[in-house]
């Protein structure tokens, strides 16, 4: 093997290393993006799914539309939420379970 052959092999290997080093910032950017944005969002989604699955009668909630109320009935995909009273009649709305955004501590509605 001549010196020219050896130098061409060394140059080809160095070019491959430069391509990998050129891709390193992009790979690093995706790793940082995953840990700063994607992973926390997945964690919030999991917490919301667990909260929606554990809804029970009597829970005080805030809906995605900003309505504050108390759950009076829980079905498979829907909940009945009491949002007020009108001349001794309860005002109740039916909404999807997923539209419940926040679970409030007991007694929060009375304090409002």
Secondary structure as UniProt FT lines:
FT   HELIX           3..33
FT   HELIX           34..38
FT   HELIX           39..53
FT   TURN            57..58
FT   STRAND          60..63
FT   TURN            64..65
FT   STRAND          68..74
FT   STRAND          78..86
FT   TURN            87..88
FT   STRAND          89..96
FT   HELIX           97..99
FT   STRAND          100..104
FT   TURN            106..111
//
